[in-house]
Amino acid sequence: MSARAGIIVTGTEVLTGRVQDRNGPWLADQLLELGVELAHITICGDRPRDITAQLRFLADEGVDLIVTSGGLGPTADDLTVATVAEFCGRELALDVAMEERIAAILRRLIGDRPGVDFDAVRAANRKQAMVPVGAEVLAPVGTAPGVVVGGDGPTIVVLPGPPRELQPMWHTAVATEAVQQAISGRTQYRQEMLRMFGLAESGLAETLREAEGAIAGFDALEITTCLRRGELEIVTRYEPDAADAYRDLVTLLRDRHGATLYSEDGTTVDEQVAGLLAGHRIATAESCTAGLLAARLADIPGCSDYFAGGVVSYSNEAKAEMLNVDPVLIAECGAVSEPVVESMVNGALYHFGADTAVAISGIAGPDGGSPEKPVGTVCFAVRAGSVAITRTLLLPGNRSDIRERATTVAMHLLRRALTGVGD
Amino acid sequence: MSARAGIIVTGTEVLTGRVQDRNGPWLADQLLELGVELAHITICGDRPRDITAQLRFLADEGVDLIVTSGGLGPTADDLTVATVAEFCGRELALDVAMEERIAAILRRLIGDRPGVDFDAVRAANRKQAMVPVGAEVLAPVGTAPGVVVGGDGPTIVVLPGPPRELQPMWHTAVATEAVQQAISGRTQYRQEMLRMFGLAESGLAETLREAEGAIAGFDALEITTCLRRGELEIVTRYEPDAADAYRDLVTLLRDRHGATLYSEDGTTVDEQVAGLLAGHRIATAESCTAGLLAARLADIPGCSDYFAGGVVSYSNEAKAEMLNVDPVLIAECGAVSEPVVESMVNGALYHFGADTAVAISGIAGPDGGSPEKPVGTVCFAVRAGSVAITRTLLLPGNRSDIRERATTVAMHLLRRALTGVGD
């Protein structure tokens, strides 16, 4: 037995893609942590008819809990509470204490600002104090209270759209009797993430098919794989008594793909590189990625302990002036060549007084390719102390894909070099 | 009469919030442009039961068109095509020509890479060539073909999850007979975008309220505003006979907010800067943004005509060594100060032989703030020929927000300077 939930995100600006929904993913994560299975997220505009259709759909699907976000504002197009009340067959009634509370918040927000008709504002906000009879009211973080409606069907939690209001109010909602009852069948799951780099998705698929026959209890593992930024992520969710099957899966993946399975605890390559760089001093020299690698290293707070800086040497003159690359070398080998990236690395080490450096030079397109060096050709050189790696790869995709993929490849080469694995 | 559509986004990684869905918003925008009304977006995991429930829901809601994204990979958990086929009552059959085509793509991708069992990979990918009988097959951009299934109910377009595959395949799908029939009731709209920088959303709201009273036919304009990357985007959709009202709206916004309304044709600041940089030579000097500005300039194909390169001077030593910033100046004024960014700009101009340069130095946090210079303090210096701008701003948000916002501010200062507007 388990508890299932659905999320309804309302708002025309979200439906039309003008505003990115941040509540669906956040609530999904919260439900997962609670052990509640999320079945559906649905998004619609501020139209009562469409909201009602989605409530009906989720109720028909037999979910135990529905969470809605959005549509609690004072304006006429915000209709979620009234729509939920009608769906549940409840009257709306004015919550006088809540009306006073909203008025107090507004008075504090608006104060004595000149030109504001406080009574008009207050009248507009009276709507927000109308709640379904018998519902539990969630105190507002902004000006909009939420409600929890229990009863015969699924329990419905109605929350406001702004994430900074929704998030604390969700925690209040979870503590209510109606929500606790709805999720009483939840299962406690474990969830683990593995990360791989350098393996095709179909290669992983083959190993997983093998695992199906070879591992006892494999069916108890709920595995999802995802290709992202050139890496494979494998997320496995399982009940505690399937821990042996999961351990066997990790062992099998390690056996078959040891070199590509780089993270068994979910840490990203960025986090691992940051850890490995402690006590080092790193510099970058970038051509086609033009700062993406430097910016990615600097994403990590505290990076100033080891990140000295970098050069974006987009032009050949910059390679010569800023990194001491010999123009003759560029003329002979081309700007995208292994000798040139090795020279760029040396220049970065020297100018930044670094012991670790990465250089990237490639053809991101759409122009600049040739039969010998087509678009997607990228040369890498990495130095970490006495360890050196040089590589030339052909990366797929468009200009933006190639630049991002090259940055990821550089992070992985850096990780290898920092763990002492050279060419 | 109009045409209505629904979007189904599949993928456990999207449902659980681990991967941000980019297809829903993109498809929403495409449908809007076509004049098709989007009623619902639904998201579920890779479970046939849940996908079927969503197909049933949308069909019951009477939509004319359903677009699905995701679940077309070679792994066993990718089941969208089979689920759609069953929903439509169609058998799956091997498309032999498509199988050969996928094999050819794989052969090119994998080549003679050592250790790869090509036949095994090909077998895993055979699944991708199984298509519903009578469906129109969309040629793959990656390795997964899409399908369009017409018939009695809504037309269903099945597309792969990766956006760079989905997007071109969507355009192919729209051209098919089955989709054209499904959307034959659409209304032709015009859609225009304005972009503003430096205006608060509430200031815009006030002007729009004013417009309601002042502009004849204002109600025929469907306006959505969106705050994104520190800019305000105003998208207006209208039927052709409301063109006068739209023209009046633009005039009003120009009158009220002339300095902040920088784009009336939807062009981004990046595109405008790229145009203005023709014939110039630009270099960057970045501290807290650490390459984000350089990478953003290099996003534009053809930027090598004007982009010389940049320095990421994360450490104080790098500011001295690579940009000739006097260490005494840093000691006296601090690394985040107007004299230091002005010195960084001069260093960038000199070392890269540039006539245009931008320097950024700031405190992105979470540490490093002080009462005088709190986290979010960012100094900018821009030079374009004889025009110079220096600014210190306090930017809101977390580390990542501050770095991104600083990059956007720099682009706008650069745009100003290139149009001859200095301090």
Interface residues (C-beta under 8 A of the other chain):
Chain A: T12 E13 L15 T16 G17 R18 V19 Q20 G24 P25 W26 A28 D29 L32 L38 A39 H40 I41 T42 I43 C44 G45 D50 A53 Q54 F57 E61 A200 E201 S202 G203 L204 A205 E206 L208 R209 I223 T224 T225 C226 L227 R228 E233 V235 A283 T284 E286 C288 T289 A290 G291 L292 L293 A294 A295 L297 A298 D299 P301 G302 C303 S304 F307 A308 G309 G310 V311 V312 S313 Y314 S315 E317 A318 E321 M322 H351 F352 G353 G365 P366 D367 P396 G397 N398 R399 S400 D401 R403
Chain B: G11 T12 E13 L15 T16 G17 R18 V19 Q20 G24 P25 W26 A28 D29 L32 L38 A39 H40 I41 T42 I43 C44 G45 D46 D50 A53 Q54 F57 E61 G73 P74 T75 A76 D77 L109 I110 V116 D117 A120 V121 A124 N125 P162 R164 T224 T225 C226 E233 V235 A283 T284 E286 C288 T289 A290 G291 L292 L293 A294 A295 L297 A298 D299 P301 G302 C303 S304 F307 A308 G309 G310 V311 V312 S313 Y314 S315 E317 A318 E321 M322 H351 F352 G353 G365 P366 D367 R399 S400 R403
